[in-house]
Amino acid sequence: MKKTAITLLGLFLVILCHAQTVVVSSSEPDAQIIVDGQNLGTGTLKVKVPKDACVNVKIQKVGFLKYDQVYCNKKGSTTPPKKQFFEMKKDDALEASIKTDQANVDFAIAVNPKLTITDAWKLTTQIVTDYFDAIEVSDKETSYLRTAWSVQSFEQNTIRTRLIIKLGNSNPLTYKVKLVSEASGIAGTSVKGDEQFKDWDRVLRKYQNIVGDFSTRLGNK
């Protein structure tokens, strides 16, 4: 039993002696450093890469882009650097958007009774085209309008946005306005990749006033 323990200890020391050490550091001193799924430190960390193994290192902080690096200590693989510094950049998707309760929610807009149905629909279309280039469906008879997706790609994300308007009530005339905002979490996602997009609780800044514009310009004053 004692001999077995000594043997195992010796094996561990041999492996440890052949491990590579990488000093990982970040420009953000409070950025999390996660090694193989475990949060092991912030800012700076000595990462051990055992012989014949690889380790996955993630550096992340809210509001910044995420960094992912794999270090391998295997025959034929690139020798890990002794040091690696990560200059963290601001998350451009977050910078270009705001957190809001207006995303993916139906808002009821009571139309000014002084407007005819035709005038109300005409004004509705004008407001939509102030923000979106293409209308996919527009039906005045059923009071339904849907824009085409507007897509914007960022360094680590793809955001798609569309507007849906439908009839909420005929008397008094009320429209339901929904600003659909979705994110894929990956750059360059195809607009048709529906399974890759999920509801996003933020909207791009260029759309932040659209619901307010409907209330002001179309609403019952």
Secondary structure as the mmCIF struct_conf table of DSSP 4:
data_model
#
loop_
_struct_conf.conf_type_id
_struct_conf.id
_struct_conf.beg_label_comp_id
_struct_conf.beg_label_asym_id
_struct_conf.beg_label_seq_id
_struct_conf.end_label_comp_id
_struct_conf.end_label_asym_id
_struct_conf.end_label_seq_id
HELX_RH_AL_P HELX_RH_AL_P1 LYS A 2 CYS A 17
TURN_TY1_P TURN_TY1_P1 HIS A 18 HIS A 18
STRN STRN1 GLN A 20 SER A 26
BEND BEND1 SER A 27 GLU A 28
TURN_TY1_P TURN_TY1_P2 PRO A 29 ASP A 30
STRN STRN2 GLN A 32 VAL A 35
TURN_TY1_P TURN_TY1_P3 ASP A 36 GLY A 37
STRN STRN3 GLN A 38 THR A 42
BEND BEND2 GLY A 43 GLY A 43
STRN STRN4 THR A 44 VAL A 49
TURN_TY1_P TURN_TY1_P4 LYS A 51 ASP A 52
STRN STRN5 ALA A 53 GLN A 60
TURN_TY1_P TURN_TY1_P5 VAL A 62 GLY A 63
STRN STRN6 PHE A 64 PHE A 64
STRN STRN7 TYR A 67 ASN A 73
BEND BEND3 LYS A 74 LYS A 74
TURN_TY1_P TURN_TY1_P6 LYS A 75 GLY A 76
BEND BEND4 SER A 77 SER A 77
HELX_LH_PP_P HELX_LH_PP_P1 THR A 78 PRO A 81
BEND BEND5 LYS A 82 LYS A 82
STRN STRN8 LYS A 83 PHE A 86
STRN STRN9 LYS A 90 LYS A 90
HELX_RH_AL_P HELX_RH_AL_P2 ASP A 92 GLU A 95
TURN_TY1_P TURN_TY1_P7 ALA A 96 ALA A 96
STRN STRN10 SER A 97 LYS A 99
TURN_TY1_P TURN_TY1_P8 ASP A 101 GLN A 102
STRN STRN11 ALA A 103 ALA A 103
TURN_TY1_P TURN_TY1_P9 ASN A 104 ASN A 104
STRN STRN12 ASP A 106 ALA A 110
STRN STRN13 VAL A 111 VAL A 111
HELX_LH_PP_P HELX_LH_PP_P2 ASN A 112 ASN A 112
TURN_TY1_P TURN_TY1_P10 PRO A 113 LYS A 114
BEND BEND6 LEU A 115 LEU A 115
HELX_RH_AL_P HELX_RH_AL_P3 ILE A 117 TYR A 131
BEND BEND7 ASP A 133 ASP A 133
STRN STRN14 ILE A 135 ASP A 139
TURN_TY1_P TURN_TY1_P11 LYS A 140 SER A 143
STRN STRN15 TYR A 144 THR A 147
HELX_LH_PP_P HELX_LH_PP_P3 ALA A 148 TRP A 149
STRN STRN16 SER A 150 SER A 153
BEND BEND8 GLU A 155 GLN A 156
STRN STRN17 THR A 158 SER A 170
TURN_TY1_P TURN_TY1_P12 ASN A 171 PRO A 172
STRN STRN18 LEU A 173 ALA A 183
BEND BEND9 GLY A 185 ILE A 186
TURN_TY1_P TURN_TY1_P13 ALA A 187 GLY A 188
TURN_TY1_P TURN_TY1_P14 VAL A 191 LYS A 192
HELX_RH_3T_P HELX_RH_3T_P1 ASP A 194 GLN A 196
STRN STRN19 LYS A 198 ASP A 199
BEND BEND10 ASP A 201 ASP A 201
STRN STRN20 ARG A 202 LEU A 204
HELX_RH_3T_P HELX_RH_3T_P2 ARG A 205 TYR A 207
TURN_TY1_P TURN_TY1_P15 GLN A 208 ASN A 209
HELX_RH_AL_P HELX_RH_AL_P4 ILE A 210 ARG A 217
TURN_TY1_P TURN_TY1_P16 LEU A 218 LEU A 218
STRN STRN21 GLY A 219 GLY A 219
#
